């Protein structure tokens, strides 16, 4: 069958209709959210055809580590952090479509499939993370998002962050290219994806990967959508397009926070509105009977939860709490699970084997992901006992769906190694050791003040109460489970040392 994966960056689960089910945001997960209802009719439309997974967790964070989870079927954070694919990664598009720079006719004759990437996620081609597109048969980049180095012409425009920040690039690009809603980046991405389907719908077992940067900041939605949540629209003072990844009260007052929440909600509305363009293309060509569609994100973000704004960040004193790690995950399969829900623990690494199975291509053995077709067929199918997530060099989380443990690093957070030849520009890494495959890291992203955290998600879904001291037996149980899980995934043993759980 055909397979379409739609990944929208920084999409909160509680803003998606299949999860909020018409409830005000403040009644879904966190009372720190506003009382708005965020309509997402096209996400609902997809869920009616598909299966909504209630216990989906990301894996590696933030943006590019999550994508390497998807592209390799392995947890990136166990080995390294933000960066490009490694030269020996068996990346997903190459497994689907074979070696790059070949005749399409030749590749099809050899049993490969046509694949396409449609994205405005400029990190996929910026220095330091720029090779995720190489394995696709074709790719289309929508230019201009965030600090994309694109337009240079002089023009008059306003940038809320000041002329000396990287966001000057975004607002220059927008000033030179945007006339109406159809020029917003999400609109362009989904329109381009729909056009690709129009041109390629007769191909068999195609793979289309749509990577939409919205609703990631900067949040500049059409003003009519913003006014659904904020009467002032853009008529405010002192707005920064990038929220502080910090305690919000150190930067904003209550009105500011509500405006941030309104901007975000409007961006989700924008994404949903143009998602409909892609779903219309599937309707137009009667593709639902032979196409599996997956809708998900890389992570969420804090919008007042835990007193914070911005997503989890390795340099800030927080864990990868539910607002960031618990993600939307909807799969519309031609045959199974229509309009149903599942409670199995699923993760982004599962996309790798699930996509390959869908398009009829073999899957490598040394992956961490699980093919989700059996969960779609059977609500009681066993998938995994625990889901894990984390950021390289920072805390690591484990959940069984009822309880969650966020295991903080030891005070010195050592030893810490980066496995791979490539390295993030912003990390201080030693030379590559060909014998061990690693690079020593002089990098300590997690403050020692972050405590190990334990929450009962059944009574505390937003993980606001730390029970680590009150329930030492449950903390020890999950620490043992984390140690076993990391070893089963062949994680480097020093990961257990820096987390202080080697003897758990």
N, C-alpha and C positions, 0 to 999 in steps of 0.2 A: 504494500500500500504506500501512498504518499505520506510524508510526515512534515508538519509545520511546527516549529518551536518559536514561541513569542516570548521574549524576555524583556520586561519593562524595568528599567533601573530604579531602585529605591522605592518600591511600591509596598505600602503598608497593607497588610492583610485586612485590617479592620475597615479600610476604605473601599473594599471590593464587595459588591452586592452579594456574591455567593456566600460571603462570610457575615456581613452585617445584616443581611436579609431584611432590609428596610428599617432597621433600628437606628436611632441617633448614635453617633460615634461614642458619646459618653457612656452608653449602655452596652457597648460591645465588649470592650477589653479594658479600657482605661478611663476613669472619670476625669483624668487630666485633659481629655479631648473635649471639643465643643459639642453642643447639642444638635448640630446639623445632621441631616441625612444626606449622604452623598449618592445620588442616583448613578448607577453604572449599568444601563440597560443592555449594553452589548456584552459585558462580562456575564450578566445574567443569561443572556441569550446563548452564550457558549456553554455555560454550566447546565442549562436545560438539555443540551445535547451530550453532556459529558459527565464525568465523575469528579466531584470536589473532594480533595484530600484535606482532612482537618488537622493532620499532624505532619505537616511538611516543614522541614528545617533546611537552612541554606547549606552549611558546611564551612567553606573557607570564606573569609571576608577581608577587605571590602571588595570593590568592583572587579579588578582583574584576577585576584585569587579565586573568586567565585566562578569566573569564566573558565579558568583553567580546570576547575572541578568538572564543568560541563564538557570541555573539550577533551579531557583525558580520562574521565571516569574515576579519578583518584583525588584524594584530599590534598590540595596544594599546601595547606598550612602546616602539614606534618613535616614538610621538607624545606619550604621557602615561602616567600611572600610575593608582593606585587612585582610583576614582570612579564616578559613575553613567554611564549611556549619555548621549551627547551628543544634543542636540535634532534633529540632522540624521542620526543613525545610522539606517540601514535595517535595524533589528534583526530577527532571525530570526523571532520569534513574529508580528510584524506582517506579514512577508512570507507567512507561512503563513495568518494569520487576518484580515488586513485592518485597517482603522481600529478603534480601541477604541470601546466604548460604543454599539455598533450592535446591531440585531436579529440574532440568530443565523440566522434564516430568510433575512433579506436578504443576509447575508454568504455563505451557502451558495449562494444564487441567483446571486451574482456570481462564483462559482468559488473562493471561499476555503474553508479547512478549519477544523474545530474543533480548538483546542489547549487544553492544560491544564498548569499548573505546580503541582507538589506539592513543598513544601520546608519545612525548618525552618531554613534558612540566613538568620539574621536580618539579615545585612549587606545583603540584597536590599531591605530597607525601612528601615534605619537612616539617619539624616541623613548625607549625603555619598556615598551609593551606593544610593539608594532607589527607582529607577524601572525595574528589570529586569522587573517583573511586568506592566507596563502593556499590552504587546502581546498577551497571551494572551486567548483567549475566556473562560477562567475560571482561577482560581488558588485554592490552599488553602495557608495558612501555618500550620504547627505552631509554636506559641509556646513560648518559654522557654529556648532555647539560649543558652549562654555569657552575655553581658551584656545580653540582651534585657530591655528595661525593661517588664516585664509585671506580675507579682504584687507587691503592696505590703503585704499583710496581715501583722501581727506574728505570728511563730511561732518556736518553738524549733528550731534547726538548727545543724549544724556546717559551717563553711566552712574548708577547709584553708589557704586563702591569707590569712586574716584578714578582719575585718569591713570594712576600709577599701579593699579592692580591688574592681575591677569584677566579679570572680567571685562576690561576695556575691549579685549578682542571680541567677546561675545556681542556686546552692544554695538560695536562697529559693524560686525557682520550682519546683525539684524537690521541696522539702519540702512544698509546698502542693499538688502535683499528682501525685506518683508513688507508686503503691502496689505495682506489680509490674512484671515485665519488659515487659509490653505497653504500659506508660507511658513506657518509654525512648523517646528521640526517634527513633532509627532505626526502632523498631517502629511508631511512629505514622506515620512518613512512608511506609513501604512498605505498611502496612495501608490508609492513605488512598488510595494509588495503586491498590491492588488493588480497593478499593471503587469508585474512578472507572471502572476497566475494567469491573467488573460492571454499572455503570449506563450505560456509553457504548460497549460493545463492538460494537453494531450500526451505529455511525457509520462512514462510509467515509473512509479516508485521514486518520485523526486523528493528532495529534502530542501525545504526553505527555512532559513534561520533568520528571524526578524529580531534585531537587537535595538530597542528603542531607548534612548537616553532619558527621556521624560518618564516619570515625574521627578527625576533628579533635579536638584537646583542647578542653575538659577531659575527661580519661579517667576516667569513672565507670561502668564496665560492671557488669552483674550479677555478684555475687561468685562464683557457681558457674563462670562463664566465666573470671574472673580466676584461680581456683584451678587451672584447667587448666595454668597457667604459673607460678604463684606460690603455694607452699604456705601462706604467711602470709595470703593474701587481703588484707583491709583492716586486719589487725592489725599495723600498722607505725607508726612515729613520723615526724614532720617531713615530711609529704608536701605538695608543692605541686602543684596541679592543672594549672598551666601550666609546661611545661618551659622551662628557660633557653635562649634562642636564642644559644648561646655555647659555649665550650669546656666540656665536661661536667665535667672534673676540677676546675674552679674552683668547682663547686657541689655535686658529688655524690661519693660513694664508689662502689665497684664494685657493692655490693648495691643502692644507690639506682638505678644505671643499669639493672640487671637488672629492678628493679621497674617502672621506666618502660617498658622493653621489654615486660614482661608486661602492663601496663595497655593498651598500644597493641595488642598481639596479641589481647587479649580484646575490644577494641572492633571489630577486624576480624571476629572470630568473631560478634559481635552483628550487625554489618551483614550478613554472609553469611546468618545464620540467618533474618533477616527479609526479605532479598532473595527468599528462597524463597516468601514470601507473594505477591509480585508475579508470580513465574514460575508459581505455581499458578493464578493468575487467567488467564494466557494458556493454560494447559492446559485449564482449565475451559471456556473458550469457543472452543477450537480456533482460536486466532488465529495460531499460528506460520506457517501457510501464507500469511498475508497481512500479516505484521508484521515489520519490521526492528527489532532491539533493539541498542543500543550501550551498552556498559558501560565507564566510564573514570573519571578523576579530574582535578583541576586541577593537582596536583603531589604529590610525596612529602614526606618529612621526614627529617632526620638523627636516627638512633637509636644514636649512638655512632660512625657513619661519620665519617671525617676528624676524630675526636676531638670531635664536636659533638653537641648535642641541639637539637631545634627545626628548623624549616624555614629555607631560605635567607631572609635578610632584608637589605634594602639597607643598613642601618646597621651590619652586622657584617662582619668581615674574612673573607669567603669568596666562592666562586663558586656558581653554580647547578649543582653537581656531579650525578652520575648519580642519587644517592639521591633528589634532588628533581626532576630534569628528565625522567628516563626513566620513563614511566608505563605502567600497564596500559591496554590498548585492545582490546576484544573486540567484534566485530560479528556478530550472528546474523541472517543474511539468509534470507528464505524459500527462495531458489533456489541461492545460490552459497556455496562454501567451507565446507561443513559439516565440522567436526572438523579443519580445516586450519590451517596457520600461514602467515604472510606476513612477508617481511623488508624490504618497502618502508618508506621513511621517511614516517611520517604524523604529523599534528599536530592540535591542537584546532581550529585554523581550518578544518580539513577538514569538521568537522561541519556547518557552514553550508550548503555546496552539497550535501552528501550527504543531509541531511534534506530540503531543498527538492526534490531529485530524487525521493526516495522518496515524498513525498506529492503529487508532480505539480504543483508550483508553480514559476514561472520564477525564475531566480537572477540578481541584478544582476551586472554585468560587473566592477566595480572591487573585487574581493575578492582575498585572498591564498590562500584555501583551494582544495582540489582535491576533486572528487567521487570518492569512494572506491569507487564501484560497479565501476569497471573493474579495480581491484586485487582485489576480491572475485571477479570473473569470471576474471581472468588473473593467475597468480602472477608472471608476467614483465612485467606492465604497468609503464610508466614513470610515476612519480608526481612525484618531485623528486630532485635530486642532493644537496641539503643540507637539514638541519633547523636552524632557529635558535631561540634562546630568550634571554630576558633580563628584567631589571627596569629600568623607566624610571630613567635617571640612574645606573645601576650597570653591571656588566660585561655583555657580550653573548657568547653561546656559539654555536658552529657545529659540526656534526658531519656526516660522510658515512657514519656507521654504524660505521666502523673507527677513525677518529681523531676527537678532539674538541679544539677550541680554546676556551678561556675568555679573551676579550680584555678586559683590565682597562682602565679609563679612564686618561687622562693624569692627572698629579699634581693639576692644578687642576680637572679634570673639567668644563671649559667649552668652548664655550658650551653652555648647557642651557636649553631652552625647553619649555614645556608647550603642546601644541596642543589647543585646545578652550576653550569658555566655562566649563564647570564645572571645579571644582578640589577636590582632596582637602583636607579640613579641616586636616590636619596639615602641609601643605606651604606654604612661604612663596613665594607667587606674585604677580607684579606684575599690573597691570590688563590686561584683554584688548585686544589690538590687532586691530581689525576688518580692517585692510588685510593683515596677515600671518597672522591666525588663531592667534596664539600669545600666550603670557604668559611673561615672563622669570621664571626660577626662581632664587631665592637659597637653594639647597638642594644640599648635597654629601653624598649618602648613602654613597658608596663610599670607604673609607679608601685613601689613596694607597699604603699598604703592601701591598695585595693584588697579587701578581705575576700577569702573564699566564701562563696555564697550558696545557700541551699534554700529552695522554695518548693512548696506544695502547690502545683499548678491547678489542682482541682478546686482549691479555695482561694488561690492567689494567682490568677492567670497572668497578671502583669508583673509578677515576681517582685513585689515591693517589700516583703518581709523576709529577712534573713534568719533562717532556722538552723544555721550551721552549728551554733553553740548549743541550742536547745535540743537538737536531735543528732547527737554525735554518732549514733549507730547507723542512721540513714546516711549521714555524710560519709562514714567509712564504707558503707555498702556501695555507694556510687563511686567513691574513689577506687575501690577494688574493681568495679565494673569498667571504669575508665582505663585503668592500667591494663586489664585483660583486652579491652577493645583496641587500644593503641598497639599492643603486642600482636594481636591478630592481624592488624593492618601493616605489620612490619615497619612501624614507626621507629625512627632512630631512638636507641635506648636513652640518649641524653635528654630526650623530651620528657621522660619519666623523672629524670634527676632534677631538671629545672622546675618541674611542677611539684616535686617533693613527694611522688607517689610510687617510687620504685619498689618500696616494700609494702605497698598497700595490698 
